[in-house]
Amino acid sequence: MLGTRRATDRAVRAIATDLRDLRTSLDHWVATDLHGLRKSIDAIASDQASDAALEHKRRLGIAWLGGTLACVLTITSIVLVTVSLPASPTSAAPGRIGVVMPEAPDGTVQVHASFSGAVDSGAQFELIASVFPAGDSVVDRTSVGIFFCGPIRNGLELTQANTSDIPTPVPVEPGALEADSRLGPRSECDFVTVSSYNWQVILYGNSDHALAMTAGEKVLYALPGVTTTFRDEIVNGALMHPLPQDSTVQVAMSQVPSDLTVSAAAPQIPAAGDLAWTYTDVVRVNAPDDYRLSGVLGDRESSSQALLFTAGALVGLAGAALLWALEGIVEIALSRRRKRAAT
């Protein structure tokens, strides 16, 4: 009995020892697993925080890039619209041309002034004075005095047909007549006398003053008025006479761009549509101070329409970029709101 009891005690103690060892093993295993689980949870939380930070940076980048693109595209479209739709061109008074006669002719005089319609250049013109004698008389010599007043005289160079002489305008010397309503102040005028051994005087002129002003596809021409004086006048020591009664002045445009479409003219263009204005008896009737004509250049209009189309496309892209930026801003705001609600 005693031996059996001792064996039983030893067995019980062995079982208790095994249970303690098992409990120790279980505690160690649980602690190890809990530590690993804690590390895993911390790693997951760290990854989530890193992902959230990256997502926040991505949203900030989207908002910044979208806003920048919207601003750049909008500014570019505004510039293109400004270039394609400029303000209407303006032009100052071009000046006036006055034709007088050193000797009063026996007959009438016809003055034809033709101005080039070339753009982006100085004035180019042709001035023809033709004497038509009365009856059967023959004109064997023609002399004409010409005033160039105002901006048209700037950088003026003249050549004369049928002769090698080079006419040189000189400033008008002070005299009894200081100014009148037709040619303005004589201090702003140059004067030249030209002659030919036939019934016509033909002059070709170039001036630094531009007759055409452009803004995009729009163009404005301002041509000098052509007239004569009211009465006899001493000019640089020589007596000059107005054109005879019933004389005619014609102002015309030549070398007009083929793509020009005329939209307005002052004075009004004759019904025939020719770019020419004719006035008779200019001694008693004041001719216009200048001639203005506005229109559109077709080739430049096509370029302007292309710029407008591009501007419209850029406006559409700017709208898309703005929506992109707003989407990023809304996402950032919602994310911050969720974070505050979570804490």
Stockholm file with secondary structure:
# STOCKHOLM 1.0

chainA/1-343         MLGTRRATDRAVRAIATDLRDLRTSLDHWVATDLHGLRKSIDAIASDQASDAALEHKRRLGIAWLGGTLACVLTITSIVLVTVSLPASPTSAAPGRIGVVMPEAPDGTVQVHASFSGAVDSGAQFELIASVFPAGDSVVDRTSVGIFFCGPIRNGLELTQANTSDIPTPVPVEPGALEADSRLGPRSECDFVTVSSYNWQVILYGNSDHALAMTAGEKVLYALPGVTTTFRDEIVNGALMHPLPQDSTVQVAMSQVPSDLTVSAAAPQIPAAGDLAWTYTDVVRVNAPDDYRLSGVLGDRESSSQALLFTAGALVGLAGAALLWALEGIVEIALSRRRKRAAT
#=GR chainA/1-343 SS CHHHHHHHHHHHHHHHHHHHHHHHHHHHHHHHHHHHHHHHHHHHHHHHHHHHHHHHHHHHHHHHHHHHHHHHHHHHHHHHHHHHSCCCCCCCCCCEEEEEBSSCCSEEEEEEEEEECCSSSCEEEEEEEEEEESTTCCCCCEEEEEEEEGGGGTTCEEEETTSSCCCCCEECCCCSCCEETTTEEGGGEEEEEEEESSSEEEEEEEESSCSEEEETTEEEEEEEEEECCSSCEEETTEEEBCCCTTCEEEEEEESCCTTEEEEEEESCCCTTCCSEEEEECTTTSCCCSEEEEEEEEHHHHHHHHHHHHHHHHHHHHHHHHHHHHHHHHHHHHHHHHHHHHHC
#=GC SS_cons         CHHHHHHHHHHHHHHHHHHHHHHHHHHHHHHHHHHHHHHHHHHHHHHHHHHHHHHHHHHHHHHHHHHHHHHHHHHHHHHHHHHHSCCCCCCCCCCEEEEEBSSCCSEEEEEEEEEECCSSSCEEEEEEEEEEESTTCCCCCEEEEEEEEGGGGTTCEEEETTSSCCCCCEECCCCSCCEETTTEEGGGEEEEEEEESSSEEEEEEEESSCSEEEETTEEEEEEEEEECCSSCEEETTEEEBCCCTTCEEEEEEESCCTTEEEEEEESCCCTTCCSEEEEECTTTSCCCSEEEEEEEEHHHHHHHHHHHHHHHHHHHHHHHHHHHHHHHHHHHHHHHHHHHHHC
//
